[in-house]
């Protein structure tokens, strides 16, 4: 009983800092084929987040400008740019409605292109979720809708479950990414170390100019399985590293409805967040 009481009384990490600058993040990695070299890629993603409390840190508006560049290493006969860019401004809003209900909304306008065309380069990611803690601190159900801003995937309903049976185990089943996490260590209210298994959809859509000088919409898609480790620190910072496999990889163009499939590939990602 004493051990259970100690677990219940442990200090939780805060997800936000009590200041305007909420985060500075850098993430990088890539997808690399095991045998062939038809299509490999690497990326760098940088973001700076600020937070505006609306009456308190339970209700917060986050604003995060982001920049991402993807370097493409493809076979000579594949029509794809060598560089793809994304400039995004993400708005994050979270508001409690009552003790068990809360609203979460993300709105992210962006420019995604190879910087040779602006035709259909403007994209919007949007997510709206109503969260209900049917069992406080244990089971949360979510329902809403998500617009991925991709040519290959339409707007979709969003449903999810976050199950936390105890303080060291968490199952997050929310589209487009899912994760099972197990806590390895905790340093009071300062930091936590978690191992996790994850899965989800990778890729995106960009406006590009093809080899025939026509503008088009390029979509890359894969299905990912990953294993990783992450360290969380009080205030929302931390770092992570993960390895995995990318399955069902394919390239699509909208203008002529063409598609190319690729073999599975290794996936590696790592990141740091202040």
N, C-alpha and C positions, 0 to 999 in steps of 0.2 A: 504493500500500500504506500509506503514511504517513497518507493521508487516511482510509482505512478504519479504521486503528488509532485515530485521533482520535475518530471517531464511536463506536467500541466503548467508548472510555474516558470518554465524556462523563458528566457527573454527572446522575443521575436525580433527579427531584423526589419528595419524600416525600408520600404520600397522607394521612398523619396527623400531628398535632402531638403532642409529648411532654408533654401536659398534659391535665387533665380536660376543660376546655372545648375541644371540637374545632371547633365552627363556630357562626356566627350568619349566617343567610341571609335575604335578602329578594328575592322574585321577583314580577314583575307583568307584565301584558299583557292581550291581548284578542283576540276574533274579531269581525271587522266585515265585513258583507256589501258587495259591490261596488255593487249597484244597489238592491236592496230593503232595507227595514228591518224585516223580519219577526222576526228574532231575532239580536240582537247581544249580546255579553257582554264583561265585563272582570273581572279578578281581582287579588287581592293575597294572597301566601303568605309567611308568616313562620315560621322555625324556629330552634331553639337545640339544638345537638348536643353531647353529652358522650361521652367514650370511656373504657372501663375495660379496660386491658390484662390479659389472662389469661395471665400467665407471660411476656409480651413483646408487642411491637407487631405481631408476625406473627399473633397470635391476639388479637382485640379484640372487645369487646361495646360497641356503640354504642347510645345511647338519645337519641331526638330528639323532643321535643314540637313539634307543628306546628299552626298555625291558618291557615285559608284562608277567604276570603269571595269569592263570585262575585256581581257585579251584573248583572242581566238586563234588557235593553232589548228588549221584545217588542211586536208589534202588539197592539192592544186585544182582538182576537178570539182570541188564543192564551192558553190557561189555563196559566199558569206564574208562580211567585212572582218577586218583584223581587230577592230576596236569597236566596242559598243558602250554607250554612256547613258547614265541616268542622273538627272537633277531633280530632287524631290523635296517638298515641304510638307512634313507630316504634322497633322493636328490630332492630338489625343485628348479625349474628354472622358472623365469618370465622375459619376455623381451617385451617391446613395439616395434611394427613394424612401426606404424605411430600414428597419433593422435587418431585413432579409432580402430586400430587393435593391438592385443597383443597375445603373445604366452605363454602358461602355460604348464609346463611338470613336472611330478612327477615320479621318478624311485626309487623303494624301494625293494632291495633284502633282504631276511630274512631267518632265520632258524625257523621253527615252528614244534615242536615235544613234546613228553613226556620225552625226553632225554634218551630213551631206544633204539632208532633206528635212523639211519641217512638216511634210504631208503626213498627217495622222501621228505625229510625234507626241502630242499632248495626250496623257493618259491619267485616269483617276482610279485609285484604290480606295474603297470605302467599306467599312464594317460597322454594323450596328448590332449590339447584343443586349438583351435583357437577362440579367443574372439573378437567379433565385437560390438562396441558401436554404434548401429544404431541411438539411441537418446542419446547423451552425458549425462552422469550422471543420466539417467533415465531408459534406456532399453538396455540390453546387451544380445546378442545371442552367444551361444557356440556350437561348433561341433568338434568331434574328436573320440577317441576310448579309451577304458579302459580294462586292463587285471587285474582281481582281484586276480590272483594267488590262486584260489580255485578249488578243484576238482569238486564241484557241480555246478559251474557257469563258462561258457566259456568266451572268449574275447567278448566284446560287443561294439556296437557303442555308442557313448556318445553325447547326445544333451541336451541343457539346455537353460533356460531363467532366467535372473535376472532382475526383474522389481522393480524400486524404484520410485514410483509415487510422493513421497515427502520425506523429511528428516526423518520422523518418522515412515515410513512404508516400508518394504522390503519383496519381494517374491522371493525366490531362488529355482528354479525348476531345479536341476542338479543331475543326478544319481551319486552315489547310495543313497544320502541323500537329502531331500528337507526340506525347512524351511520357515515359514511365521513369520516375526518378527515385533514387534511394540515397538517403543522407549517410555519408561516411564519417563526418566529423563536425563538431560545433565548438566554436570558441566564444562562449557566452553570448553577449549581444553584439559581437564584433564581426564574426564571419561564420560561414558554413561551407562545407565541401560536399558536393553531390556527384554521384555517377548516374548516367541515364542512358536509356535506349529511346531512339526517336524514329519517326517516319513522317513522310509528307511529300508534297509536290514541289519540284524545283523548276527553275526557268523563268522566262518572262517574254514580253513582246516589245520589239523596237521598230521604229521607222527607219528604213535603210534604202540605199540606192544599189540596185543590182548591177551585174556585169553588163547588161544591155542598156544601162542608163535609165531604166524605169524605176520609179519609187515603188516600194512595196512594204508590207508588214511581215517581219520575220519573228517567228515564235520558236523558242527552244523549250522543251519540256522533258522532265524525267521524274521518276518516282524513287524516293530516297529512304534508305535504312541506315541509321547511324548509331554509333556508341560513343559516348563522350564523358568528360569530367568537367565540372565547373565549380568555381569558387565564388560565392556571393558575399559581399561585404555590406555592412550597414549603410543605408543611404542609396542603395540601388546599383552600386558598382560591382566590379568583379572581372573575371576572365574565364575563358573556356577553351577547350581543344577537343576535336572530334574526328573520328574516322568512319568511313562508311562505304556504301556501294550505291551507284546510280543505275537504275534499271529502266527499261522501256524508253530509252532516250530517242528523241526524234526532233527533226527540224521541219518547220512548215512555212510555206509562203502562201499569202492570201490571194494574190492576183491571179495566179494560174492554178491554185489549189494543189500545189506540189508538196510532196512529203518525202523525207529521207529518214530511215531508221538506222540506229547505231547500236553496237554491242554495249554490254554493261561496262561500267568504268569505276575506278576507285575515286572516292570523295574524301577530301581533307579540308577542314576549316578550323580557324582559331581566331580569337578576338579578345580585346581588352576594353573595359569600360570604366571610366571614372565615375 
